[in-house]
Amino acid sequence: MKTPLIALLALVATPAAAHVVAAPDTARAGSYAAIAFRVGHACAAGDTTLKVRIEIPDGVASARPQAKPGWTYTLERGPDPKAAPTAITFEGRLPDEAFDDFAVLMKLPVTGDRLVFPVVQTCEKGESQWTEVADPARPDEKLSRPAPTVTLTPAPISTDAAPAAHHH
């Protein structure tokens, strides 16, 4: 009976590695965090990724893309030019056999438990929308195209009277 269980676990583990995921997927609320959105493969076998569009959720105070050799980026903004971008799109070429990280330095909200970053991956032959969000009432629900999420851990309560120095 051990073989079917191992085979089943292998089937469950394999697709999860193929999604677009946030790394790290946990960060301290209110902190500055560099989160990489890892693209594990193209939209279809043998395809090439051309664009990765990351939506920035409300509450993120700033979002700065990390420059990538061979890639350009575009910032989408809402009505307030001083607010964080509403989305960042990276454009370049990523062949199916390779993976890459698209990093964004963000000032995370002080409150909340989870941030969802819908990602649309555009390839030469189509697109993959990594936008599904799990229903908290159904924790075992399996999503075919889950959106990358970052779980916020509470900020420590400061016992120091002096304000903390911020590094940008």
C-alpha positions in Angstrom: 0.0 0.0 0.0 3.0 2.4 0.3 3.6 2.8 -3.4 0.2 4.4 -4.2 0.6 6.9 -1.4 4.0 7.9 -2.5 2.8 8.2 -6.1 -0.1 10.3 -5.0 2.2 12.6 -2.9 4.4 13.0 -5.9 1.4 14.0 -8.1 0.3 16.5 -5.4 3.7 18.0 -4.9 4.6 18.4 -8.6 2.0 21.0 -9.8 2.5 23.2 -6.7 6.1 23.8 -7.7 5.0 25.0 -11.1 2.8 27.9 -9.9 3.9 31.5 -9.6 4.7 31.9 -5.9 5.9 34.6 -3.5 9.3 34.0 -1.9 9.4 34.5 1.0 5.7 33.9 1.6 5.8 35.3 5.1 6.9 38.8 6.2 6.5 41.1 9.2 3.6 43.5 9.1 4.8 47.2 8.7 8.2 46.2 7.5 10.1 46.7 4.3 10.3 43.4 2.5 11.8 42.3 -0.8 9.4 39.7 -2.1 10.3 37.7 -5.3 7.6 36.4 -7.5 9.0 33.1 -8.8 7.9 32.1 -12.3 8.6 28.3 -12.6 7.6 27.7 -16.2 6.0 29.2 -19.3 2.2 29.1 -19.9 2.5 25.9 -21.9 5.2 23.4 -22.6 7.8 24.8 -25.0 6.4 28.3 -24.7 8.2 31.5 -23.7 7.1 34.0 -21.0 7.1 37.6 -22.3 5.4 39.5 -19.5 4.8 39.1 -15.8 2.2 41.6 -14.4 2.0 41.7 -10.6 -0.9 43.5 -9.0 0.0 45.4 -5.7 -2.7 45.1 -3.1 -4.2 48.0 -1.2 -2.4 48.8 2.0 1.1 48.4 0.5 2.7 51.9 1.1 5.4 51.6 -1.6 6.5 49.1 -4.2 9.8 49.3 -6.1 10.7 46.7 -8.8 14.2 45.3 -8.8 15.9 46.1 -12.2 16.6 42.9 -14.1 19.2 42.6 -16.9 17.3 42.0 -20.2 14.0 43.0 -18.8 12.1 46.3 -18.7 9.4 47.2 -16.2 6.3 49.5 -16.2 4.5 50.9 -13.2 0.8 51.3 -13.3 -0.5 54.0 -10.9 -4.0 55.0 -9.6 -5.2 58.6 -9.3 -2.7 59.5 -6.5 0.8 59.8 -8.0 2.4 59.6 -4.6 0.7 56.2 -3.8 2.3 52.9 -4.4 1.9 51.5 -7.9 -1.3 49.5 -8.4 0.7 47.0 -10.6 4.2 46.3 -12.0 4.7 44.6 -15.3 8.1 43.1 -16.2 8.7 42.5 -20.0 11.5 40.3 -21.4 12.0 36.7 -22.5 12.0 33.6 -20.2 12.2 30.3 -22.0 10.1 27.4 -20.6 13.1 25.4 -19.4 14.2 28.2 -17.1 12.7 29.9 -14.0 13.2 33.4 -12.7 12.4 35.7 -9.8 10.8 39.1 -10.2 11.6 41.0 -7.0 9.6 44.0 -5.6 10.7 45.9 -2.4 7.6 46.9 -0.5 6.6 48.7 2.6 4.0 46.3 4.0 0.8 47.3 5.8 0.9 47.4 9.6 -2.3 45.4 9.9 -3.8 42.5 8.1 -3.1 38.8 8.0 -2.5 38.1 4.3 -1.7 39.9 1.1 -2.8 38.6 -2.3 -0.8 39.5 -5.4 -2.8 38.5 -8.5 -0.3 37.7 -11.3 -0.9 37.5 -15.1 1.8 35.7 -17.0 1.7 36.4 -20.8 3.5 34.0 -23.1 4.0 33.8 -26.9 1.1 31.3 -27.2 -1.3 32.5 -24.5 -1.5 33.6 -20.9 -1.9 32.2 -17.4 -3.9 34.1 -14.8 -2.5 33.3 -11.3 -5.5 35.0 -9.7 -7.5 32.4 -7.7 -7.9 33.1 -4.0 -8.7 30.3 -1.5 -11.9 30.5 0.4 -10.9 30.6 4.2 -14.0 28.5 4.9 -12.6 25.8 2.6 -8.9 25.4 3.5 -8.5 22.1 1.7 -9.8 23.5 -1.6 -7.3 22.9 -4.4 -6.8 25.8 -6.8 -5.5 25.3 -10.3 -4.1 28.9 -10.7 -3.6 30.3 -7.1 -2.5 33.9 -6.7 0.7 34.3 -4.8 0.1 35.3 -1.2 2.3 36.7 1.6 1.2 36.0 5.2 1.8 38.9 7.5 3.3 38.2 11.0 2.5 40.7 13.7 5.1 43.5 14.2 6.9 43.2 17.6 5.6 45.6 20.3 8.5 48.0 20.8 9.6 48.6 24.4 12.2 51.1 23.2 11.2 54.7 23.6 13.5 55.8 20.7 12.1 55.5 17.2 13.6 52.7 15.2 15.9 53.7 12.3 14.5 52.8 8.9 16.8 51.7 6.1 15.6 52.2 2.6 
